Amino acid sequence: MLNVPSQSFPAPRSQQRVASGGRSKVPLKQGRSLMDWIRLTKSGKDLTGLKGRLIEVTEEELKKHNKKDDCWICIRGFVYNVSPYMEYHPGGEDELMRAAGSDGTELFDQVHRWVNYESMLKECLVGRMAIKPAVLKDYREEEKKVLNAIFLCKGMLPKSQVTDTLAKEGPSYPSYDWFQTDSLVTIAIYTKQKDINLDSIIVDHQNDSFRAETIIKDCLYLIHIGLSHEVQEDFSVRVVESVGKIEIVLQKKENTSWDFLGHPLKNHNSLIPRKDTGLYYRKCQLISKEDVTHDTRLFCLMLPPSTHLQVPIGQHVYLKLPITGTEIVKPYTPVSGSLLSEFKEPVLPNNKYIYFLIKIYPTGLFTPELDRLQIGDFVSVSSPEGNFKISKFQELEDLFLLAAGTGFTPMVKILNYALTDIPSLRKVKLMFFNKTEDDIIWRSQLEKLAFKDKRLDVEFVLSAPISEWNGKQGHISPALLSEFLKRNLDKSKVLVCICGPVPFTEQGVRLLHDLNFSKNEIHSFTA
């Protein structure tokens, strides 16, 4: 592993630092849009300067290429010449220069982990980093550990080696086992944690490849096996929360006895920090698409029958589409099918469908392509990400939600959960900022929900209302918030969630601190 530069990223005074989360952009020159970059990569021009050759890059060689007109960056072991991309980078040239001539993996992950750089920069690929002998030794040790774990589960290790393996891993290291009947195979995962639920486990199997990701705190425990026999697409997942046990029950295609479960695939039986794991995608089918406002649609995607995935509250996924030969990725927060049960027609099982409220930008690159999809077409959907913890709701008494535009999306599941699953809750207040009345997402549902549940108050704030508008006007401000954010009791436990465009969120967080809300009482989402 190469040394990562010690300086902060994004740059302290850069525009990308000013707008937290790395989501803001710097003005680009005309002809330097993402589509222009895609056209350049398809033009056949040599973007590496190596005339199509791939080379092995030493650490010393990488360090030499640290100027704007000669800038190489290493990401996950691959080296790219990003000089041609400088003027096309939405975060600005200074951001790329932070990793010039070095391993920029950690810096990249802080801001752009979801970006599909392999596709975006494939024409800039210089080659692979030269691997030092010490790294090879570590890899072999890890491979040995993985194989030992497999043999352990099969009962194929000597007893002394089994003891050594368990001692090294420690009592808190997760493990798995399997057993079978004539028609079923059950894979049992022992997480040794008590806060495990159905949101914690993601299962995908295609053909003979079986993959189960278990989220354990800030790590991911991966079971990845090439099954020894064929199984049916349908399967079931059970969680015994009291002991942290997960059971995945597969149906055999043939009622024969299996001698072994299968062979290990990449990273099998590994406990990996989530920040170090790549994004895994599965193809989901578009089932329905309906207008919600003049520019916002509700998309319903169906998971494959061979997938179990439930997106936790407050977390997001990434949608991926091929556009003119390049895979483009964008993050979105799933929502419920509606805020009220009577709006759900037809009623669909929650564990097989994912809903998204997405604003279509006519001049954009991704959303028009998404909007052009026909019913039955497919979209790749990643596993969930996010740092929101449902434990924030424990013993909560007052919940305040501040949303602007499609920053409303994380609030949908929060509203549904808060009003049904937090017994201590006294009051929920939503302040929803939009430009005009026509922009308000699910206004009728929000009003009906507030009428139905007296704990909920909803206030709409418009920045460009018509003269007949009788509600609140303007932008987020101290005057609006000081009146809105009144606790039910002086010392009641409170949480304020905020989401919207970066300037809205940043200003809102500053105002909340000015109003004496602590860091632990505020959670900001990135719209």
C-alpha positions as CSV (number, residue, x, y, z in Angstrom):
1,M,0.0,0.0,0.0
2,L,1.4,3.4,-0.9
3,N,1.5,6.3,1.5
4,V,-1.5,8.6,1.3
5,P,-0.7,12.4,1.3
6,S,-1.4,13.9,4.7
7,Q,-3.2,17.0,3.4
8,S,-6.9,17.2,3.7
9,F,-9.2,16.4,0.8
10,P,-11.1,18.3,-0.6
11,A,-8.8,21.2,-0.4
12,P,-9.5,23.5,2.6
13,R,-10.4,26.6,0.5
14,S,-11.8,24.8,-2.6
15,Q,-15.5,25.1,-3.6
16,Q,-15.8,21.4,-3.0
17,R,-14.8,21.9,0.6
18,V,-17.2,24.9,1.0
19,A,-20.1,22.6,0.1
20,S,-19.7,19.6,2.4
21,G,-19.9,16.0,1.2
22,G,-18.0,16.8,-2.0
23,R,-21.2,17.0,-4.0
24,S,-20.9,20.7,-5.2
25,K,-19.3,21.6,-8.5
26,V,-17.1,24.3,-9.9
27,P,-18.0,26.1,-13.1
28,L,-16.7,24.2,-16.1
29,K,-15.6,25.8,-19.4
30,Q,-18.0,25.4,-22.4
31,G,-17.5,22.1,-24.1
32,R,-16.3,20.4,-20.8
33,S,-19.5,18.6,-19.7
34,L,-19.7,14.9,-18.8
35,M,-21.1,14.2,-22.3
36,D,-18.2,16.1,-23.8
37,W,-15.8,13.9,-21.8
38,I,-17.6,10.7,-23.0
39,R,-17.3,11.9,-26.6
40,L,-13.5,12.5,-26.1
41,T,-13.0,9.0,-24.7
42,K,-14.8,7.6,-27.7
43,S,-12.7,9.7,-30.2
44,G,-9.8,7.3,-30.3
45,K,-7.4,9.9,-29.1
46,D,-4.5,8.6,-27.0
47,L,-5.3,9.9,-23.5
48,T,-2.5,8.0,-21.7
49,G,0.4,9.1,-23.8
50,L,1.6,5.5,-24.0
51,K,0.1,4.7,-27.5
52,G,-2.1,1.9,-26.1
53,R,0.6,0.2,-24.0
54,L,-0.1,-0.9,-20.4
55,I,2.8,-0.7,-18.0
56,E,3.7,-1.8,-14.5
57,V,4.2,1.4,-12.4
58,T,6.6,1.6,-9.5
59,E,6.0,3.9,-6.5
60,E,9.1,5.9,-7.6
61,E,7.7,6.3,-11.2
62,L,4.3,7.3,-9.9
63,K,5.8,10.1,-7.8
64,K,7.3,11.7,-10.9
65,H,3.9,12.4,-12.5
66,N,2.6,15.1,-10.1
67,K,1.9,18.2,-12.4
68,K,-1.3,19.3,-14.0
69,D,-0.1,18.5,-17.5
70,D,1.4,15.2,-16.3
71,C,-0.7,13.9,-13.5
72,W,-0.9,10.2,-12.6
73,I,-3.1,8.9,-9.8
74,C,-3.4,5.4,-8.3
75,I,-6.9,4.1,-7.4
76,R,-7.1,0.6,-5.9
77,G,-3.9,-0.5,-7.5
78,F,-4.5,0.9,-11.0
79,V,-2.8,4.0,-12.3
80,Y,-4.6,6.6,-14.4
81,N,-3.3,9.6,-16.4
82,V,-5.9,12.2,-15.3
83,S,-4.3,15.2,-17.1
84,P,-6.8,15.0,-20.0
85,Y,-9.7,14.9,-17.5
86,M,-8.6,18.0,-15.5
87,E,-10.9,20.5,-17.3
88,Y,-13.8,18.1,-17.2
89,H,-13.7,17.3,-13.4
90,P,-16.8,18.8,-11.7
91,G,-14.8,19.3,-8.5
92,G,-12.1,21.3,-10.1
93,E,-8.5,20.7,-11.0
94,D,-7.2,21.4,-7.4
95,E,-9.1,18.4,-6.1
96,L,-7.4,16.0,-8.5
97,M,-4.0,17.5,-7.8
98,R,-4.4,16.5,-4.1
99,A,-3.6,13.0,-5.2
100,A,-1.2,13.8,-8.0
101,G,1.7,11.3,-8.1
102,S,0.3,9.2,-5.3
103,D,-2.2,6.6,-4.1
104,G,-5.4,8.5,-4.1
105,T,-7.7,5.7,-3.1
106,E,-8.5,7.0,0.4
107,L,-9.0,10.5,-0.8
108,F,-11.2,9.3,-3.6
109,D,-13.4,7.2,-1.2
110,Q,-13.9,10.3,1.0
111,V,-15.8,12.1,-1.7
112,H,-16.4,9.9,-4.8
113,R,-16.6,6.3,-3.7
114,W,-19.8,5.7,-5.6
115,V,-18.4,7.1,-8.9
116,N,-17.7,4.4,-11.5
117,Y,-14.2,5.6,-12.2
118,E,-13.3,2.3,-14.0
119,S,-15.7,3.2,-16.8
120,M,-15.1,7.0,-16.7
121,L,-11.3,6.7,-16.9
122,K,-10.8,3.5,-18.7
123,E,-9.2,5.3,-21.7
124,C,-6.8,6.9,-19.2
125,L,-5.5,3.7,-17.7
126,V,-1.7,3.6,-17.6
127,G,-1.3,0.2,-15.9
128,R,-1.1,-1.6,-12.6
129,M,1.0,-0.7,-9.6
130,A,4.0,-2.9,-9.1
131,I,3.3,-5.1,-6.1
132,K,6.0,-5.4,-3.4
133,P,7.0,-8.8,-2.1
134,A,5.6,-8.0,1.3
135,V,2.2,-7.4,-0.1
136,L,2.3,-10.8,-1.9
137,K,3.1,-12.4,1.5
138,D,0.2,-10.7,3.2
139,Y,-2.1,-11.8,0.3
140,R,-1.0,-15.4,0.7
141,E,-1.6,-15.3,4.5
142,E,-5.1,-13.9,3.9
143,E,-5.8,-16.5,1.3
144,K,-4.6,-19.2,3.7
145,K,-7.0,-17.8,6.4
146,V,-9.9,-17.9,4.0
147,L,-9.2,-21.5,3.0
148,N,-8.7,-22.6,6.6
149,A,-12.1,-21.1,7.4
150,I,-13.7,-23.1,4.6
151,F,-12.1,-26.3,5.7
152,L,-13.1,-25.6,9.2
153,C,-16.7,-25.4,8.2
154,K,-16.3,-28.7,6.3
155,G,-14.6,-30.3,9.3
156,M,-11.5,-30.9,7.2
157,L,-8.9,-29.2,9.5
158,P,-6.8,-31.0,12.1
159,K,-8.2,-30.3,15.6
160,S,-5.0,-28.3,16.6
161,Q,-5.3,-26.1,13.6
162,V,-9.0,-25.5,14.2
163,T,-8.2,-24.3,17.7
164,D,-5.4,-22.0,16.4
165,T,-7.7,-20.5,13.8
166,L,-10.5,-19.7,16.3
167,A,-8.0,-18.3,18.8
168,K,-6.6,-15.9,16.2
169,E,-10.0,-14.8,15.1
170,G,-11.3,-14.2,18.6
171,P,-14.7,-14.9,20.1
172,S,-16.4,-11.9,18.4
173,Y,-15.4,-12.9,14.8
174,P,-18.5,-14.0,12.9
175,S,-18.8,-17.5,11.5
176,Y,-21.1,-19.7,9.5
177,D,-22.2,-23.3,9.1
178,W,-24.6,-25.2,6.9
179,F,-26.8,-28.3,7.1
180,Q,-29.3,-30.0,4.8
181,T,-32.4,-32.1,4.5
182,D,-33.6,-34.0,1.4
183,S,-34.9,-30.8,-0.2
184,L,-33.4,-27.9,1.6
185,V,-30.0,-26.4,2.4
186,T,-29.7,-24.0,5.3
187,I,-26.8,-21.6,5.7
188,A,-26.5,-20.3,9.3
189,I,-24.5,-17.1,10.0
190,Y,-23.5,-16.4,13.6
191,T,-22.9,-12.7,13.9
192,K,-22.4,-12.7,17.7
193,Q,-24.3,-9.4,17.7
194,K,-27.8,-8.6,19.1
195,D,-28.7,-5.7,16.9
196,I,-29.1,-7.8,13.7
197,N,-32.4,-7.6,11.7
198,L,-33.6,-8.3,8.1
199,D,-32.0,-5.0,7.0
200,S,-28.6,-6.3,8.0
201,I,-28.4,-9.1,5.5
202,I,-28.2,-8.9,1.7
203,V,-28.3,-12.1,-0.3
204,D,-27.8,-12.6,-4.1
205,H,-27.4,-15.8,-5.9
206,Q,-27.1,-16.3,-9.7
207,N,-26.5,-19.7,-11.2
208,D,-24.2,-21.4,-8.8
209,S,-22.8,-18.2,-7.2
210,F,-24.1,-17.5,-3.7
211,R,-23.3,-14.2,-2.0
212,A,-24.4,-13.0,1.5
213,E,-23.4,-9.7,3.0
214,T,-24.0,-9.2,6.7
215,I,-23.6,-5.7,8.0
216,I,-22.0,-5.8,11.4
217,K,-21.5,-2.3,12.8
218,D,-19.1,-0.6,10.4
219,C,-18.0,-3.8,8.8
220,L,-19.3,-6.3,6.3
221,Y,-19.1,-10.1,6.8
222,L,-19.1,-11.8,3.4
223,I,-20.0,-15.3,2.5
224,H,-19.2,-15.9,-1.2
225,I,-19.4,-19.4,-2.5
226,G,-19.8,-21.3,-5.8
227,L,-22.5,-23.8,-4.8
228,S,-21.7,-27.4,-5.5
229,H,-25.3,-28.1,-6.7
230,E,-28.1,-26.1,-8.3
231,V,-30.8,-24.4,-6.2
232,Q,-34.2,-22.8,-6.9
233,E,-34.3,-19.0,-7.3
234,D,-36.7,-18.5,-4.4
235,F,-35.3,-18.7,-0.9
236,S,-36.1,-17.4,2.6
237,V,-34.2,-15.5,5.2
238,R,-34.9,-15.7,9.0
239,V,-33.2,-13.7,11.8
240,V,-33.1,-14.7,15.4
241,E,-32.4,-11.2,16.9
242,S,-31.8,-12.4,20.4
243,V,-28.7,-14.3,19.5
244,G,-27.7,-12.6,16.2
245,K,-28.3,-15.7,14.1
246,I,-29.3,-15.5,10.4
247,E,-30.6,-18.5,8.5
248,I,-30.8,-18.6,4.7
249,V,-32.9,-21.5,3.5
250,L,-32.2,-22.6,-0.1
251,Q,-34.4,-25.1,-2.0
252,K,-32.5,-27.8,-3.9
253,K,-33.3,-28.4,-7.5
254,E,-32.7,-32.2,-7.0
255,N,-33.3,-34.1,-3.8
256,T,-29.8,-35.4,-3.5
257,S,-27.3,-35.3,-0.7
258,W,-24.5,-32.6,-0.9
259,D,-21.1,-33.7,0.1
260,F,-19.9,-30.1,0.6
261,L,-21.5,-26.7,0.2
262,G,-19.2,-25.4,-2.5
263,H,-15.9,-23.7,-3.3
264,P,-14.8,-20.2,-2.0
265,L,-15.0,-17.2,-4.3
266,K,-13.4,-13.8,-3.9
267,N,-13.2,-12.5,-0.3
268,H,-15.2,-15.4,1.1
269,N,-15.5,-15.6,4.9
270,S,-14.0,-12.1,5.3
271,L,-14.9,-9.3,7.7
272,I,-14.1,-6.1,5.8
273,P,-14.6,-2.4,6.8
274,R,-17.5,-1.2,4.7
275,K,-15.4,1.7,3.5
276,D,-13.0,-0.8,1.9
277,T,-15.6,-2.8,0.0
278,G,-16.6,-2.1,-3.5
279,L,-20.2,-1.6,-4.6
280,Y,-22.1,-4.7,-5.6
281,Y,-25.0,-4.3,-8.1
282,R,-27.9,-6.4,-9.2
283,K,-30.2,-5.8,-12.2
284,C,-33.7,-4.7,-11.2
285,Q,-36.7,-4.5,-13.5
286,L,-38.8,-1.3,-13.9
287,I,-42.4,-2.2,-12.9
288,S,-44.1,1.2,-13.0
289,K,-43.5,4.9,-13.4
290,E,-46.0,7.6,-12.5
291,D,-46.0,11.4,-12.4
292,V,-46.0,12.9,-8.9
293,T,-45.4,16.5,-9.9
294,H,-44.7,18.2,-13.2
295,D,-41.1,17.1,-13.1
296,T,-40.9,14.3,-10.5
297,R,-41.7,10.6,-11.0
298,L,-42.3,7.7,-8.7
299,F,-40.3,4.7,-10.1
300,C,-41.0,1.2,-8.9
301,L,-38.2,-1.4,-9.4
302,M,-38.5,-5.1,-8.7
303,L,-35.6,-7.0,-7.2
304,P,-34.6,-10.3,-8.8
305,P,-36.3,-13.3,-7.2
306,S,-32.8,-14.5,-6.2
307,T,-32.1,-11.4,-4.1
308,H,-32.9,-10.4,-0.6
309,L,-32.3,-6.6,0.0
310,Q,-34.1,-4.2,2.4
311,V,-32.7,-0.7,2.4
312,P,-32.4,0.6,6.0
313,I,-34.1,3.9,7.0
314,G,-32.0,6.9,6.1
315,Q,-29.7,5.0,3.7
316,H,-29.3,5.3,0.0
317,V,-28.3,3.1,-3.0
318,Y,-26.8,3.9,-6.4
319,L,-28.5,3.5,-9.7
320,K,-26.3,2.6,-12.7
321,L,-27.1,3.0,-16.4
322,P,-25.0,2.6,-19.6
323,I,-25.1,5.9,-21.4
324,T,-23.4,6.1,-24.8
325,G,-21.1,3.3,-23.8
326,T,-20.2,4.6,-20.4
327,E,-21.7,3.5,-17.1
328,I,-23.1,6.4,-15.2
329,V,-23.9,6.1,-11.5
330,K,-26.1,8.3,-9.3
331,P,-27.1,8.0,-5.6
332,Y,-30.8,8.0,-4.6
333,T,-32.7,7.4,-1.4
334,P,-35.5,4.8,-1.7
335,V,-38.9,5.8,-0.4
336,S,-42.1,4.0,0.6
337,G,-44.7,3.4,-2.1
338,S,-46.8,6.1,-0.4
339,L,-47.3,7.8,3.0
340,L,-50.7,6.3,3.4
341,S,-51.9,2.7,2.9
342,E,-54.9,3.7,0.9
343,F,-52.7,5.2,-1.8
344,K,-51.0,1.8,-2.5
345,E,-52.7,0.3,-5.5
346,P,-52.0,-2.5,-6.0
347,V,-50.5,-3.6,-2.7
348,L,-47.0,-5.0,-3.4
349,P,-44.8,-6.8,-0.9
350,N,-42.2,-4.5,0.5
351,N,-39.3,-6.9,0.4
352,K,-39.4,-7.3,-3.4
353,Y,-39.9,-3.8,-4.6
354,I,-37.9,-0.5,-4.3
355,Y,-39.5,2.9,-4.9
356,F,-37.7,6.1,-5.9
357,L,-38.9,9.7,-6.1
358,I,-36.7,11.2,-8.8
359,K,-36.7,14.7,-10.3
360,I,-36.1,14.7,-14.1
361,Y,-33.7,17.4,-15.3
362,P,-34.4,17.9,-19.1
363,T,-30.8,19.1,-19.8
364,G,-29.2,16.4,-17.5
365,L,-27.4,13.3,-18.6
366,F,-28.7,10.6,-16.2
367,T,-32.4,11.4,-15.4
368,P,-33.6,11.9,-19.0
369,E,-32.1,8.4,-19.8
370,L,-33.8,7.0,-16.7
371,D,-37.1,8.6,-17.7
372,R,-36.9,7.1,-21.2
373,L,-36.8,3.5,-19.8
374,Q,-39.8,1.4,-20.7
375,I,-41.7,-0.9,-18.4
376,G,-39.8,-4.2,-18.3
377,D,-36.4,-2.5,-18.8
378,F,-33.6,-3.0,-16.3
379,V,-31.6,-0.7,-14.0
380,S,-28.6,-1.8,-11.9
381,V,-29.0,-1.1,-8.2
382,S,-26.2,-1.2,-5.6
383,S,-26.2,-2.5,-2.0
384,P,-27.2,0.3,0.5
385,E,-24.8,2.8,2.0
386,G,-25.2,5.5,4.6
387,N,-24.3,6.4,8.2
388,F,-27.8,7.0,9.7
389,K,-28.4,4.8,12.7
390,I,-31.9,3.9,13.7
391,S,-30.7,4.0,17.3
392,K,-31.1,7.8,17.1
393,F,-34.8,7.2,17.5
394,Q,-34.5,5.5,20.9
395,E,-36.6,7.3,23.5
396,L,-37.1,10.2,21.0
397,E,-39.7,12.7,22.0
398,D,-39.5,15.5,19.4
399,L,-38.6,15.0,15.7
400,F,-38.1,17.9,13.4
401,L,-37.6,17.4,9.6
402,L,-36.3,20.1,7.3
403,A,-36.5,19.3,3.6
404,A,-36.0,21.2,0.4
405,G,-37.2,19.8,-3.0
406,T,-36.3,16.1,-3.5
407,G,-34.4,16.4,-0.1
408,F,-37.8,15.1,1.0
409,T,-37.0,11.6,0.0
410,P,-35.1,10.4,3.2
411,M,-38.0,11.9,5.2
412,V,-40.5,9.5,3.7
413,K,-39.4,6.4,5.5
414,I,-38.5,8.4,8.6
415,L,-42.0,9.7,8.8
416,N,-43.5,6.2,8.4
417,Y,-41.3,4.7,11.0
418,A,-41.6,7.6,13.5
419,L,-45.4,7.5,13.5
420,T,-45.7,3.8,13.9
421,D,-42.6,2.5,15.8
422,I,-41.5,5.1,18.3
423,P,-43.8,4.9,21.3
424,S,-42.0,7.7,23.2
425,L,-42.7,10.2,20.3
426,R,-44.8,13.2,21.2
427,K,-44.4,15.5,18.2
428,V,-43.2,15.3,14.5
429,K,-42.8,18.6,12.6
430,L,-42.0,18.8,8.9
431,M,-41.0,22.1,7.2
432,F,-41.0,21.5,3.5
433,F,-39.3,24.1,1.3
434,N,-40.2,24.4,-2.4
435,K,-40.2,27.0,-5.2
436,T,-43.9,26.8,-6.1
437,E,-47.0,24.9,-5.1
438,D,-46.7,22.7,-8.2
439,D,-43.3,21.5,-6.9
440,I,-44.6,20.1,-3.6
441,I,-44.2,16.3,-3.6
442,W,-47.1,14.3,-2.1
443,R,-48.8,17.4,-0.7
444,S,-52.2,15.8,-0.5
445,Q,-50.8,12.7,1.3
446,L,-48.9,14.9,3.8
447,E,-52.0,16.9,4.6
448,K,-54.1,13.7,5.0
449,L,-51.4,12.1,7.2
450,A,-51.3,15.2,9.4
451,F,-55.1,15.2,9.7
452,K,-55.0,11.5,10.6
453,D,-52.2,11.7,13.2
454,K,-52.3,14.7,15.4
455,R,-48.7,14.3,16.4
456,L,-47.7,15.5,12.9
457,D,-47.5,19.1,11.8
458,V,-46.6,20.0,8.2
459,E,-45.6,23.5,7.1
460,F,-44.9,24.4,3.4
461,V,-42.6,27.2,2.6
462,L,-42.4,28.6,-0.9
463,S,-39.7,30.9,-2.4
464,A,-41.7,31.9,-5.5
465,P,-45.4,31.6,-4.6
466,I,-48.3,33.1,-6.5
467,S,-50.0,36.1,-5.0
468,E,-52.9,34.0,-3.6
469,W,-50.5,31.8,-1.5
470,N,-51.4,32.2,2.2
471,G,-48.6,30.0,3.6
472,K,-45.1,30.8,4.6
473,Q,-42.7,32.4,2.1
474,G,-38.9,32.7,1.7
475,H,-35.8,30.6,2.3
476,I,-34.4,28.9,5.3
477,S,-33.7,31.6,7.9
478,P,-33.3,32.2,11.7
479,A,-36.8,33.6,11.9
480,L,-38.5,30.6,10.3
481,L,-36.5,28.1,12.3
482,S,-36.7,29.7,15.7
483,E,-40.5,29.7,15.5
484,F,-40.6,26.2,14.1
485,L,-38.1,24.3,16.3
486,K,-39.9,24.5,19.7
487,R,-39.5,21.4,21.9
488,N,-42.5,19.8,23.4
489,L,-40.7,20.0,26.8
490,D,-37.6,22.0,27.8
491,K,-35.5,18.9,28.2
492,S,-37.2,16.5,25.8
493,K,-34.9,14.3,23.6
494,V,-34.9,15.8,20.2
495,L,-33.6,15.0,16.7
496,V,-33.4,17.4,13.7
497,C,-33.0,15.8,10.2
498,I,-32.2,18.1,7.3
499,C,-31.8,17.4,3.6
500,G,-31.8,19.4,0.4
501,P,-29.3,21.1,-1.9
502,V,-25.9,21.6,-0.4
503,P,-26.3,25.4,0.3
504,F,-29.6,24.8,2.0
505,T,-28.2,22.0,4.2
506,E,-25.1,23.8,5.2
507,Q,-26.9,27.0,6.1
508,G,-29.5,25.0,8.0
509,V,-26.9,23.2,10.0
510,R,-25.2,26.5,10.9
511,L,-28.5,28.0,12.0
512,L,-29.3,24.9,14.1
513,H,-26.0,25.3,15.9
514,D,-26.8,29.0,16.5
515,L,-30.1,27.9,18.0
516,N,-28.1,25.7,20.5
517,F,-28.9,22.3,19.0
518,S,-25.9,20.0,19.7
519,K,-24.1,17.9,17.0
520,N,-25.8,14.7,18.3
521,E,-29.2,16.3,17.9
522,I,-28.6,17.0,14.2
523,H,-28.4,14.6,11.2
524,S,-27.8,16.0,7.7
525,F,-28.4,13.9,4.6
526,T,-27.0,14.8,1.2
527,A,-29.6,15.4,-1.5
